[in-house]
Amino acid sequence: MAKQSIFGRISTLVKANINALLDSAEDPQKMLDQLVRDYTNSIADAESAIAETIGNLRLLERDHQEDIQAAAEWGNKALAASRKADELRAAGNPTDADKFDNLAKIALQRQITEENEAKAIAPTIAAQNEVVDKLKDGLNGMKQKLEQLKAKRTELLSRAKVAEAQNKVHDAVKSIDVLDPTSELGRFEDKVRRQEALAAGKQELAASSLDAQFNALEDVGELTEVEARLAALKSGATPQQAAIEN
């Protein structure tokens, strides 16, 4: 995966407003789960890119160090050849002295080549170090965001569980709320009241029936008294005597 793509993803994810995303989400839980997956995958990609970049950087640094070391070695060889040439020239052997001077020149040319290669690779090393630093910073930022996401997800789950428990408690309390006529206890109380009313109605009906029976008995009594007075009159008593006797 290209480093620019990694940079883009890291920048986008690090700058993401988690709260805004959750506020706009229809299902915050699903959004959190998806964000955790995205950040986890991007962190893995970033770590791979960083490892590759660091590996290339270390190779460049090794090459750079080898160039510097080679330049120093060629410089030492040029110095040794130049001193040998001076010794031979001082000893009256100019021909061999020229040969060593030529060797010194060759060594100096090699030294310059190694120094140029070291100089050429230095900007690349600096750029790679900058890339590694940016990737590391972005990686740390994503890891912090991931921890925030996990904490947010844990908080959301806890709040959901608390809300669910509160709803259950509310429903349970409502089911036994004596002031609520729709509650189970309220419906049971209403049933008892209807039963009590039915019993009272039956009692009232029974009492009415007894009163009617006793009224009938009083009517019978009146008829009996009439028959007794009539019999007294027929036996020769006066109406007043009939009333007194009865």
FIZASE-463438 format. One record per residue (C-alpha): residue number from 0; residue in one letter; x, y, z. Coordinates in Angstrom, 1 decimal. Layout:
% FIZASE-463438
<lolum><pos>NUM</pos><code>A</code><X>X</X><Y>Y</Y><Z>Z</Z></lolum>
...
% end
This chain:
% FIZASE-463438
<lolum><pos>0</pos><code>M</code><X>0.0</X><Y>0.0</Y><Z>0.0</Z></lolum>
<lolum><pos>1</pos><code>A</code><X>1.4</X><Y>3.4</Y><Z>-1.0</Z></lolum>
<lolum><pos>2</pos><code>K</code><X>2.7</X><Y>5.6</Y><Z>1.8</Z></lolum>
<lolum><pos>3</pos><code>Q</code><X>0.6</X><Y>8.5</Y><Z>0.5</Z></lolum>
<lolum><pos>4</pos><code>S</code><X>-2.6</X><Y>6.4</Y><Z>0.9</Z></lolum>
<lolum><pos>5</pos><code>I</code><X>-1.5</X><Y>5.5</Y><Z>4.4</Z></lolum>
<lolum><pos>6</pos><code>F</code><X>-0.9</X><Y>9.2</Y><Z>5.2</Z></lolum>
<lolum><pos>7</pos><code>G</code><X>-4.3</X><Y>10.1</Y><Z>3.9</Z></lolum>
<lolum><pos>8</pos><code>R</code><X>-6.1</X><Y>7.4</Y><Z>5.9</Z></lolum>
<lolum><pos>9</pos><code>I</code><X>-4.1</X><Y>8.3</Y><Z>9.1</Z></lolum>
<lolum><pos>10</pos><code>S</code><X>-4.9</X><Y>12.0</Y><Z>8.6</Z></lolum>
<lolum><pos>11</pos><code>T</code><X>-8.6</X><Y>11.4</Y><Z>8.0</Z></lolum>
<lolum><pos>12</pos><code>L</code><X>-9.0</X><Y>9.1</Y><Z>11.0</Z></lolum>
<lolum><pos>13</pos><code>V</code><X>-7.0</X><Y>11.2</Y><Z>13.4</Z></lolum>
<lolum><pos>14</pos><code>K</code><X>-8.9</X><Y>14.3</Y><Z>12.5</Z></lolum>
<lolum><pos>15</pos><code>A</code><X>-12.3</X><Y>12.5</Y><Z>12.6</Z></lolum>
<lolum><pos>16</pos><code>N</code><X>-14.8</X><Y>14.0</Y><Z>15.0</Z></lolum>
<lolum><pos>17</pos><code>I</code><X>-16.0</X><Y>10.9</Y><Z>16.8</Z></lolum>
<lolum><pos>18</pos><code>N</code><X>-18.9</X><Y>12.6</Y><Z>18.7</Z></lolum>
<lolum><pos>19</pos><code>A</code><X>-20.2</X><Y>14.2</Y><Z>15.5</Z></lolum>
<lolum><pos>20</pos><code>L</code><X>-20.1</X><Y>10.8</Y><Z>13.7</Z></lolum>
<lolum><pos>21</pos><code>L</code><X>-22.0</X><Y>9.2</Y><Z>16.6</Z></lolum>
<lolum><pos>22</pos><code>D</code><X>-24.6</X><Y>12.0</Y><Z>16.7</Z></lolum>
<lolum><pos>23</pos><code>S</code><X>-25.4</X><Y>11.6</Y><Z>13.0</Z></lolum>
<lolum><pos>24</pos><code>A</code><X>-25.5</X><Y>7.8</Y><Z>13.1</Z></lolum>
<lolum><pos>25</pos><code>E</code><X>-28.8</X><Y>6.0</Y><Z>13.1</Z></lolum>
<lolum><pos>26</pos><code>D</code><X>-27.3</X><Y>3.2</Y><Z>15.2</Z></lolum>
<lolum><pos>27</pos><code>P</code><X>-24.4</X><Y>4.5</Y><Z>17.3</Z></lolum>
<lolum><pos>28</pos><code>Q</code><X>-23.4</X><Y>1.0</Y><Z>18.4</Z></lolum>
<lolum><pos>29</pos><code>K</code><X>-23.0</X><Y>-0.2</Y><Z>14.8</Z></lolum>
<lolum><pos>30</pos><code>M</code><X>-21.1</X><Y>3.0</Y><Z>14.0</Z></lolum>
<lolum><pos>31</pos><code>L</code><X>-18.7</X><Y>2.4</Y><Z>17.0</Z></lolum>
<lolum><pos>32</pos><code>D</code><X>-18.1</X><Y>-1.2</Y><Z>16.0</Z></lolum>
<lolum><pos>33</pos><code>Q</code><X>-17.3</X><Y>-0.1</Y><Z>12.4</Z></lolum>
<lolum><pos>34</pos><code>L</code><X>-15.0</X><Y>2.7</Y><Z>13.6</Z></lolum>
<lolum><pos>35</pos><code>V</code><X>-13.1</X><Y>0.3</Y><Z>15.9</Z></lolum>
<lolum><pos>36</pos><code>R</code><X>-12.6</X><Y>-2.1</Y><Z>12.9</Z></lolum>
<lolum><pos>37</pos><code>D</code><X>-11.5</X><Y>0.7</Y><Z>10.7</Z></lolum>
<lolum><pos>38</pos><code>Y</code><X>-9.0</X><Y>2.1</Y><Z>13.2</Z></lolum>
<lolum><pos>39</pos><code>T</code><X>-7.7</X><Y>-1.4</Y><Z>14.0</Z></lolum>
<lolum><pos>40</pos><code>N</code><X>-7.2</X><Y>-2.2</Y><Z>10.4</Z></lolum>
<lolum><pos>41</pos><code>S</code><X>-5.6</X><Y>1.2</Y><Z>9.6</Z></lolum>
<lolum><pos>42</pos><code>I</code><X>-3.3</X><Y>0.8</Y><Z>12.6</Z></lolum>
<lolum><pos>43</pos><code>A</code><X>-2.1</X><Y>-2.6</Y><Z>11.3</Z></lolum>
<lolum><pos>44</pos><code>D</code><X>-1.5</X><Y>-1.0</Y><Z>7.8</Z></lolum>
<lolum><pos>45</pos><code>A</code><X>0.3</X><Y>1.9</Y><Z>9.4</Z></lolum>
<lolum><pos>46</pos><code>E</code><X>2.5</X><Y>-0.4</Y><Z>11.5</Z></lolum>
<lolum><pos>47</pos><code>S</code><X>3.4</X><Y>-2.4</Y><Z>8.3</Z></lolum>
<lolum><pos>48</pos><code>A</code><X>4.2</X><Y>0.8</Y><Z>6.4</Z></lolum>
<lolum><pos>49</pos><code>I</code><X>6.3</X><Y>2.1</Y><Z>9.3</Z></lolum>
<lolum><pos>50</pos><code>A</code><X>8.2</X><Y>-1.1</Y><Z>9.5</Z></lolum>
<lolum><pos>51</pos><code>E</code><X>8.9</X><Y>-1.1</Y><Z>5.8</Z></lolum>
<lolum><pos>52</pos><code>T</code><X>9.9</X><Y>2.5</Y><Z>5.8</Z></lolum>
<lolum><pos>53</pos><code>I</code><X>12.2</X><Y>2.0</Y><Z>8.8</Z></lolum>
<lolum><pos>54</pos><code>G</code><X>13.8</X><Y>-1.0</Y><Z>7.1</Z></lolum>
<lolum><pos>55</pos><code>N</code><X>14.5</X><Y>1.0</Y><Z>4.0</Z></lolum>
<lolum><pos>56</pos><code>L</code><X>15.8</X><Y>3.9</Y><Z>6.1</Z></lolum>
<lolum><pos>57</pos><code>R</code><X>18.2</X><Y>1.6</Y><Z>8.0</Z></lolum>
<lolum><pos>58</pos><code>L</code><X>19.5</X><Y>0.3</Y><Z>4.6</Z></lolum>
<lolum><pos>59</pos><code>L</code><X>20.1</X><Y>3.8</Y><Z>3.4</Z></lolum>
<lolum><pos>60</pos><code>E</code><X>21.8</X><Y>4.8</Y><Z>6.7</Z></lolum>
<lolum><pos>61</pos><code>R</code><X>24.0</X><Y>1.7</Y><Z>6.4</Z></lolum>
<lolum><pos>62</pos><code>D</code><X>24.9</X><Y>2.6</Y><Z>2.8</Z></lolum>
<lolum><pos>63</pos><code>H</code><X>25.6</X><Y>6.2</Y><Z>3.9</Z></lolum>
<lolum><pos>64</pos><code>Q</code><X>27.9</X><Y>5.0</Y><Z>6.7</Z></lolum>
<lolum><pos>65</pos><code>E</code><X>29.7</X><Y>2.7</Y><Z>4.3</Z></lolum>
<lolum><pos>66</pos><code>D</code><X>30.2</X><Y>5.6</Y><Z>1.9</Z></lolum>
<lolum><pos>67</pos><code>I</code><X>31.6</X><Y>7.8</Y><Z>4.7</Z></lolum>
<lolum><pos>68</pos><code>Q</code><X>33.8</X><Y>4.9</Y><Z>5.9</Z></lolum>
<lolum><pos>69</pos><code>A</code><X>35.1</X><Y>4.2</Y><Z>2.3</Z></lolum>
<lolum><pos>70</pos><code>A</code><X>35.8</X><Y>7.9</Y><Z>1.8</Z></lolum>
<lolum><pos>71</pos><code>A</code><X>37.9</X><Y>7.9</Y><Z>5.0</Z></lolum>
<lolum><pos>72</pos><code>E</code><X>39.7</X><Y>4.8</Y><Z>3.9</Z></lolum>
<lolum><pos>73</pos><code>W</code><X>40.5</X><Y>6.2</Y><Z>0.5</Z></lolum>
<lolum><pos>74</pos><code>G</code><X>41.7</X><Y>9.3</Y><Z>2.1</Z></lolum>
<lolum><pos>75</pos><code>N</code><X>44.1</X><Y>7.3</Y><Z>4.3</Z></lolum>
<lolum><pos>76</pos><code>K</code><X>45.3</X><Y>5.4</Y><Z>1.3</Z></lolum>
<lolum><pos>77</pos><code>A</code><X>45.9</X><Y>8.7</Y><Z>-0.6</Z></lolum>
<lolum><pos>78</pos><code>L</code><X>47.9</X><Y>10.0</Y><Z>2.4</Z></lolum>
<lolum><pos>79</pos><code>A</code><X>50.0</X><Y>6.9</Y><Z>2.6</Z></lolum>
<lolum><pos>80</pos><code>A</code><X>50.7</X><Y>6.9</Y><Z>-1.1</Z></lolum>
<lolum><pos>81</pos><code>S</code><X>51.6</X><Y>10.6</Y><Z>-1.0</Z></lolum>
<lolum><pos>82</pos><code>R</code><X>54.0</X><Y>10.1</Y><Z>1.9</Z></lolum>
<lolum><pos>83</pos><code>K</code><X>55.6</X><Y>7.1</Y><Z>0.1</Z></lolum>
<lolum><pos>84</pos><code>A</code><X>56.1</X><Y>9.3</Y><Z>-3.0</Z></lolum>
<lolum><pos>85</pos><code>D</code><X>57.7</X><Y>12.0</Y><Z>-0.9</Z></lolum>
<lolum><pos>86</pos><code>E</code><X>60.1</X><Y>9.4</Y><Z>0.7</Z></lolum>
<lolum><pos>87</pos><code>L</code><X>61.0</X><Y>8.0</Y><Z>-2.8</Z></lolum>
<lolum><pos>88</pos><code>R</code><X>61.5</X><Y>11.4</Y><Z>-4.2</Z></lolum>
<lolum><pos>89</pos><code>A</code><X>63.7</X><Y>12.4</Y><Z>-1.3</Z></lolum>
<lolum><pos>90</pos><code>A</code><X>65.7</X><Y>9.2</Y><Z>-1.8</Z></lolum>
<lolum><pos>91</pos><code>G</code><X>66.4</X><Y>10.2</Y><Z>-5.4</Z></lolum>
<lolum><pos>92</pos><code>N</code><X>63.8</X><Y>7.8</Y><Z>-7.0</Z></lolum>
<lolum><pos>93</pos><code>P</code><X>61.5</X><Y>10.2</Y><Z>-8.9</Z></lolum>
<lolum><pos>94</pos><code>T</code><X>60.0</X><Y>7.5</Y><Z>-11.2</Z></lolum>
<lolum><pos>95</pos><code>D</code><X>58.6</X><Y>5.4</Y><Z>-8.3</Z></lolum>
<lolum><pos>96</pos><code>A</code><X>57.7</X><Y>8.6</Y><Z>-6.5</Z></lolum>
<lolum><pos>97</pos><code>D</code><X>55.5</X><Y>9.6</Y><Z>-9.5</Z></lolum>
<lolum><pos>98</pos><code>K</code><X>53.8</X><Y>6.2</Y><Z>-9.4</Z></lolum>
<lolum><pos>99</pos><code>F</code><X>52.8</X><Y>6.6</Y><Z>-5.8</Z></lolum>
<lolum><pos>100</pos><code>D</code><X>51.7</X><Y>10.2</Y><Z>-6.4</Z></lolum>
<lolum><pos>101</pos><code>N</code><X>49.5</X><Y>8.8</Y><Z>-9.2</Z></lolum>
<lolum><pos>102</pos><code>L</code><X>48.1</X><Y>6.2</Y><Z>-6.7</Z></lolum>
<lolum><pos>103</pos><code>A</code><X>47.4</X><Y>9.0</Y><Z>-4.3</Z></lolum>
<lolum><pos>104</pos><code>K</code><X>45.5</X><Y>10.8</Y><Z>-7.0</Z></lolum>
<lolum><pos>105</pos><code>I</code><X>43.4</X><Y>7.7</Y><Z>-7.7</Z></lolum>
<lolum><pos>106</pos><code>A</code><X>42.7</X><Y>7.2</Y><Z>-4.0</Z></lolum>
<lolum><pos>107</pos><code>L</code><X>41.7</X><Y>10.9</Y><Z>-3.8</Z></lolum>
<lolum><pos>108</pos><code>Q</code><X>39.3</X><Y>10.4</Y><Z>-6.8</Z></lolum>
<lolum><pos>109</pos><code>R</code><X>37.7</X><Y>7.4</Y><Z>-5.1</Z></lolum>
<lolum><pos>110</pos><code>Q</code><X>37.5</X><Y>9.4</Y><Z>-1.9</Z></lolum>
<lolum><pos>111</pos><code>I</code><X>35.6</X><Y>12.2</Y><Z>-3.7</Z></lolum>
<lolum><pos>112</pos><code>T</code><X>33.3</X><Y>9.6</Y><Z>-5.3</Z></lolum>
<lolum><pos>113</pos><code>E</code><X>32.4</X><Y>8.1</Y><Z>-2.0</Z></lolum>
<lolum><pos>114</pos><code>E</code><X>31.9</X><Y>11.5</Y><Z>-0.4</Z></lolum>
<lolum><pos>115</pos><code>N</code><X>29.6</X><Y>12.5</Y><Z>-3.3</Z></lolum>
<lolum><pos>116</pos><code>E</code><X>27.6</X><Y>9.3</Y><Z>-2.9</Z></lolum>
<lolum><pos>117</pos><code>A</code><X>27.3</X><Y>10.0</Y><Z>0.8</Z></lolum>
<lolum><pos>118</pos><code>K</code><X>26.1</X><Y>13.6</Y><Z>0.1</Z></lolum>
<lolum><pos>119</pos><code>A</code><X>23.6</X><Y>12.4</Y><Z>-2.5</Z></lolum>
<lolum><pos>120</pos><code>I</code><X>22.0</X><Y>9.9</Y><Z>-0.1</Z></lolum>
<lolum><pos>121</pos><code>A</code><X>21.8</X><Y>12.3</Y><Z>2.8</Z></lolum>
<lolum><pos>122</pos><code>P</code><X>18.6</X><Y>14.2</Y><Z>1.7</Z></lolum>
<lolum><pos>123</pos><code>T</code><X>16.8</X><Y>10.9</Y><Z>1.1</Z></lolum>
<lolum><pos>124</pos><code>I</code><X>17.7</X><Y>9.7</Y><Z>4.6</Z></lolum>
<lolum><pos>125</pos><code>A</code><X>16.4</X><Y>13.0</Y><Z>6.0</Z></lolum>
<lolum><pos>126</pos><code>A</code><X>13.2</X><Y>12.6</Y><Z>4.0</Z></lolum>
<lolum><pos>127</pos><code>Q</code><X>12.7</X><Y>9.1</Y><Z>5.2</Z></lolum>
<lolum><pos>128</pos><code>N</code><X>13.3</X><Y>10.1</Y><Z>8.8</Z></lolum>
<lolum><pos>129</pos><code>E</code><X>10.6</X><Y>12.7</Y><Z>8.4</Z></lolum>
<lolum><pos>130</pos><code>V</code><X>8.2</X><Y>10.1</Y><Z>6.9</Z></lolum>
<lolum><pos>131</pos><code>V</code><X>8.9</X><Y>7.8</Y><Z>9.8</Z></lolum>
<lolum><pos>132</pos><code>D</code><X>8.3</X><Y>10.5</Y><Z>12.3</Z></lolum>
<lolum><pos>133</pos><code>K</code><X>5.0</X><Y>11.4</Y><Z>10.6</Z></lolum>
<lolum><pos>134</pos><code>L</code><X>3.9</X><Y>7.8</Y><Z>10.5</Z></lolum>
<lolum><pos>135</pos><code>K</code><X>4.8</X><Y>7.3</Y><Z>14.1</Z></lolum>
<lolum><pos>136</pos><code>D</code><X>2.9</X><Y>10.4</Y><Z>15.2</Z></lolum>
<lolum><pos>137</pos><code>G</code><X>-0.1</X><Y>9.4</Y><Z>13.1</Z></lolum>
<lolum><pos>138</pos><code>L</code><X>0.0</X><Y>5.9</Y><Z>14.5</Z></lolum>
<lolum><pos>139</pos><code>N</code><X>0.1</X><Y>7.1</Y><Z>18.1</Z></lolum>
<lolum><pos>140</pos><code>G</code><X>-2.8</X><Y>9.4</Y><Z>17.3</Z></lolum>
<lolum><pos>141</pos><code>M</code><X>-4.9</X><Y>6.5</Y><Z>15.8</Z></lolum>
<lolum><pos>142</pos><code>K</code><X>-4.1</X><Y>4.4</Y><Z>18.8</Z></lolum>
<lolum><pos>143</pos><code>Q</code><X>-5.3</X><Y>7.1</Y><Z>21.1</Z></lolum>
<lolum><pos>144</pos><code>K</code><X>-8.5</X><Y>7.5</Y><Z>19.1</Z></lolum>
<lolum><pos>145</pos><code>L</code><X>-8.9</X><Y>3.7</Y><Z>19.1</Z></lolum>
<lolum><pos>146</pos><code>E</code><X>-8.8</X><Y>3.7</Y><Z>22.9</Z></lolum>
<lolum><pos>147</pos><code>Q</code><X>-11.3</X><Y>6.6</Y><Z>23.0</Z></lolum>
<lolum><pos>148</pos><code>L</code><X>-13.6</X><Y>4.6</Y><Z>20.7</Z></lolum>
<lolum><pos>149</pos><code>K</code><X>-13.3</X><Y>1.5</Y><Z>22.9</Z></lolum>
<lolum><pos>150</pos><code>A</code><X>-14.0</X><Y>3.6</Y><Z>26.0</Z></lolum>
<lolum><pos>151</pos><code>K</code><X>-16.9</X><Y>5.2</Y><Z>24.2</Z></lolum>
<lolum><pos>152</pos><code>R</code><X>-18.3</X><Y>1.9</Y><Z>23.1</Z></lolum>
<lolum><pos>153</pos><code>T</code><X>-18.0</X><Y>0.5</Y><Z>26.7</Z></lolum>
<lolum><pos>154</pos><code>E</code><X>-19.7</X><Y>3.6</Y><Z>28.0</Z></lolum>
<lolum><pos>155</pos><code>L</code><X>-22.5</X><Y>3.3</Y><Z>25.5</Z></lolum>
<lolum><pos>156</pos><code>L</code><X>-23.0</X><Y>-0.4</Y><Z>26.2</Z></lolum>
<lolum><pos>157</pos><code>S</code><X>-23.1</X><Y>0.4</Y><Z>30.0</Z></lolum>
<lolum><pos>158</pos><code>R</code><X>-25.6</X><Y>3.2</Y><Z>29.5</Z></lolum>
<lolum><pos>159</pos><code>A</code><X>-27.8</X><Y>0.9</Y><Z>27.3</Z></lolum>
<lolum><pos>160</pos><code>K</code><X>-27.7</X><Y>-1.8</Y><Z>30.0</Z></lolum>
<lolum><pos>161</pos><code>V</code><X>-28.6</X><Y>0.7</Y><Z>32.7</Z></lolum>
<lolum><pos>162</pos><code>A</code><X>-31.4</X><Y>2.1</Y><Z>30.6</Z></lolum>
<lolum><pos>163</pos><code>E</code><X>-32.7</X><Y>-1.4</Y><Z>30.0</Z></lolum>
<lolum><pos>164</pos><code>A</code><X>-32.5</X><Y>-2.2</Y><Z>33.7</Z></lolum>
<lolum><pos>165</pos><code>Q</code><X>-34.3</X><Y>1.1</Y><Z>34.5</Z></lolum>
<lolum><pos>166</pos><code>N</code><X>-37.1</X><Y>0.3</Y><Z>32.1</Z></lolum>
<lolum><pos>167</pos><code>K</code><X>-37.5</X><Y>-3.2</Y><Z>33.6</Z></lolum>
<lolum><pos>168</pos><code>V</code><X>-37.7</X><Y>-1.7</Y><Z>37.1</Z></lolum>
<lolum><pos>169</pos><code>H</code><X>-40.1</X><Y>0.9</Y><Z>35.9</Z></lolum>
<lolum><pos>170</pos><code>D</code><X>-42.3</X><Y>-1.7</Y><Z>34.3</Z></lolum>
<lolum><pos>171</pos><code>A</code><X>-42.2</X><Y>-3.9</Y><Z>37.4</Z></lolum>
<lolum><pos>172</pos><code>V</code><X>-43.1</X><Y>-1.0</Y><Z>39.7</Z></lolum>
<lolum><pos>173</pos><code>K</code><X>-45.9</X><Y>0.1</Y><Z>37.3</Z></lolum>
<lolum><pos>174</pos><code>S</code><X>-47.3</X><Y>-3.4</Y><Z>37.4</Z></lolum>
<lolum><pos>175</pos><code>I</code><X>-47.8</X><Y>-3.1</Y><Z>41.2</Z></lolum>
<lolum><pos>176</pos><code>D</code><X>-48.7</X><Y>0.6</Y><Z>41.3</Z></lolum>
<lolum><pos>177</pos><code>V</code><X>-52.0</X><Y>0.7</Y><Z>43.4</Z></lolum>
<lolum><pos>178</pos><code>L</code><X>-52.7</X><Y>4.2</Y><Z>42.0</Z></lolum>
<lolum><pos>179</pos><code>D</code><X>-52.5</X><Y>3.0</Y><Z>38.4</Z></lolum>
<lolum><pos>180</pos><code>P</code><X>-55.9</X><Y>1.5</Y><Z>37.4</Z></lolum>
<lolum><pos>181</pos><code>T</code><X>-54.2</X><Y>-0.2</Y><Z>34.4</Z></lolum>
<lolum><pos>182</pos><code>S</code><X>-51.7</X><Y>-2.1</Y><Z>36.6</Z></lolum>
<lolum><pos>183</pos><code>E</code><X>-52.1</X><Y>-5.7</Y><Z>37.5</Z></lolum>
<lolum><pos>184</pos><code>L</code><X>-52.9</X><Y>-4.9</Y><Z>41.1</Z></lolum>
<lolum><pos>185</pos><code>G</code><X>-55.3</X><Y>-2.2</Y><Z>40.0</Z></lolum>
<lolum><pos>186</pos><code>R</code><X>-57.1</X><Y>-4.6</Y><Z>37.7</Z></lolum>
<lolum><pos>187</pos><code>F</code><X>-57.3</X><Y>-7.2</Y><Z>40.5</Z></lolum>
<lolum><pos>188</pos><code>E</code><X>-58.7</X><Y>-4.6</Y><Z>42.9</Z></lolum>
<lolum><pos>189</pos><code>D</code><X>-61.3</X><Y>-3.6</Y><Z>40.3</Z></lolum>
<lolum><pos>190</pos><code>K</code><X>-62.3</X><Y>-7.2</Y><Z>39.9</Z></lolum>
<lolum><pos>191</pos><code>V</code><X>-62.7</X><Y>-7.6</Y><Z>43.7</Z></lolum>
<lolum><pos>192</pos><code>R</code><X>-64.8</X><Y>-4.4</Y><Z>43.8</Z></lolum>
<lolum><pos>193</pos><code>R</code><X>-67.1</X><Y>-5.8</Y><Z>41.1</Z></lolum>
<lolum><pos>194</pos><code>Q</code><X>-67.4</X><Y>-9.0</Y><Z>43.1</Z></lolum>
<lolum><pos>195</pos><code>E</code><X>-68.2</X><Y>-7.1</Y><Z>46.2</Z></lolum>
<lolum><pos>196</pos><code>A</code><X>-70.8</X><Y>-5.0</Y><Z>44.3</Z></lolum>
<lolum><pos>197</pos><code>L</code><X>-72.4</X><Y>-8.2</Y><Z>43.0</Z></lolum>
<lolum><pos>198</pos><code>A</code><X>-72.6</X><Y>-9.7</Y><Z>46.4</Z></lolum>
<lolum><pos>199</pos><code>A</code><X>-74.2</X><Y>-6.5</Y><Z>47.8</Z></lolum>
<lolum><pos>200</pos><code>G</code><X>-76.7</X><Y>-6.6</Y><Z>44.9</Z></lolum>
<lolum><pos>201</pos><code>K</code><X>-77.6</X><Y>-10.1</Y><Z>45.7</Z></lolum>
<lolum><pos>202</pos><code>Q</code><X>-78.0</X><Y>-9.3</Y><Z>49.4</Z></lolum>
<lolum><pos>203</pos><code>E</code><X>-80.2</X><Y>-6.3</Y><Z>48.5</Z></lolum>
<lolum><pos>204</pos><code>L</code><X>-82.3</X><Y>-8.5</Y><Z>46.2</Z></lolum>
<lolum><pos>205</pos><code>A</code><X>-82.6</X><Y>-11.2</Y><Z>48.9</Z></lolum>
<lolum><pos>206</pos><code>A</code><X>-83.7</X><Y>-8.6</Y><Z>51.5</Z></lolum>
<lolum><pos>207</pos><code>S</code><X>-86.3</X><Y>-7.2</Y><Z>49.1</Z></lolum>
<lolum><pos>208</pos><code>S</code><X>-87.7</X><Y>-10.7</Y><Z>48.6</Z></lolum>
<lolum><pos>209</pos><code>L</code><X>-87.9</X><Y>-11.2</Y><Z>52.4</Z></lolum>
<lolum><pos>210</pos><code>D</code><X>-89.7</X><Y>-7.9</Y><Z>52.9</Z></lolum>
<lolum><pos>211</pos><code>A</code><X>-92.2</X><Y>-8.9</Y><Z>50.3</Z></lolum>
<lolum><pos>212</pos><code>Q</code><X>-92.8</X><Y>-12.2</Y><Z>52.1</Z></lolum>
<lolum><pos>213</pos><code>F</code><X>-93.3</X><Y>-10.5</Y><Z>55.4</Z></lolum>
<lolum><pos>214</pos><code>N</code><X>-95.7</X><Y>-8.0</Y><Z>53.8</Z></lolum>
<lolum><pos>215</pos><code>A</code><X>-97.7</X><Y>-10.9</Y><Z>52.5</Z></lolum>
<lolum><pos>216</pos><code>L</code><X>-97.8</X><Y>-12.4</Y><Z>56.0</Z></lolum>
<lolum><pos>217</pos><code>E</code><X>-99.2</X><Y>-9.1</Y><Z>57.3</Z></lolum>
<lolum><pos>218</pos><code>D</code><X>-101.9</X><Y>-9.2</Y><Z>54.6</Z></lolum>
<lolum><pos>219</pos><code>V</code><X>-102.8</X><Y>-12.7</Y><Z>55.7</Z></lolum>
<lolum><pos>220</pos><code>G</code><X>-103.0</X><Y>-11.5</Y><Z>59.3</Z></lolum>
<lolum><pos>221</pos><code>E</code><X>-105.4</X><Y>-8.8</Y><Z>58.4</Z></lolum>
<lolum><pos>222</pos><code>L</code><X>-107.6</X><Y>-11.2</Y><Z>56.5</Z></lolum>
<lolum><pos>223</pos><code>T</code><X>-107.7</X><Y>-13.6</Y><Z>59.5</Z></lolum>
<lolum><pos>224</pos><code>E</code><X>-108.8</X><Y>-10.8</Y><Z>61.8</Z></lolum>
<lolum><pos>225</pos><code>V</code><X>-111.6</X><Y>-9.8</Y><Z>59.4</Z></lolum>
<lolum><pos>226</pos><code>E</code><X>-112.8</X><Y>-13.4</Y><Z>59.4</Z></lolum>
<lolum><pos>227</pos><code>A</code><X>-112.7</X><Y>-13.5</Y><Z>63.3</Z></lolum>
<lolum><pos>228</pos><code>R</code><X>-114.7</X><Y>-10.3</Y><Z>63.6</Z></lolum>
<lolum><pos>229</pos><code>L</code><X>-117.3</X><Y>-11.5</Y><Z>61.1</Z></lolum>
<lolum><pos>230</pos><code>A</code><X>-117.7</X><Y>-14.7</Y><Z>63.1</Z></lolum>
<lolum><pos>231</pos><code>A</code><X>-118.2</X><Y>-12.7</Y><Z>66.3</Z></lolum>
<lolum><pos>232</pos><code>L</code><X>-120.9</X><Y>-10.6</Y><Z>64.7</Z></lolum>
<lolum><pos>233</pos><code>K</code><X>-122.7</X><Y>-13.7</Y><Z>63.5</Z></lolum>
<lolum><pos>234</pos><code>S</code><X>-122.7</X><Y>-15.0</Y><Z>67.1</Z></lolum>
<lolum><pos>235</pos><code>G</code><X>-124.6</X><Y>-11.9</Y><Z>68.3</Z></lolum>
<lolum><pos>236</pos><code>A</code><X>-121.8</X><Y>-9.7</Y><Z>69.4</Z></lolum>
<lolum><pos>237</pos><code>T</code><X>-121.8</X><Y>-6.0</Y><Z>68.6</Z></lolum>
<lolum><pos>238</pos><code>P</code><X>-119.1</X><Y>-4.5</Y><Z>66.4</Z></lolum>
<lolum><pos>239</pos><code>Q</code><X>-117.4</X><Y>-2.9</Y><Z>69.4</Z></lolum>
<lolum><pos>240</pos><code>Q</code><X>-117.4</X><Y>-6.3</Y><Z>71.2</Z></lolum>
<lolum><pos>241</pos><code>A</code><X>-116.0</X><Y>-8.0</Y><Z>68.1</Z></lolum>
<lolum><pos>242</pos><code>A</code><X>-113.2</X><Y>-5.5</Y><Z>67.9</Z></lolum>
<lolum><pos>243</pos><code>I</code><X>-112.4</X><Y>-5.9</Y><Z>71.6</Z></lolum>
<lolum><pos>244</pos><code>E</code><X>-112.4</X><Y>-9.6</Y><Z>71.5</Z></lolum>
<lolum><pos>245</pos><code>N</code><X>-110.0</X><Y>-9.6</Y><Z>68.6</Z></lolum>
% end
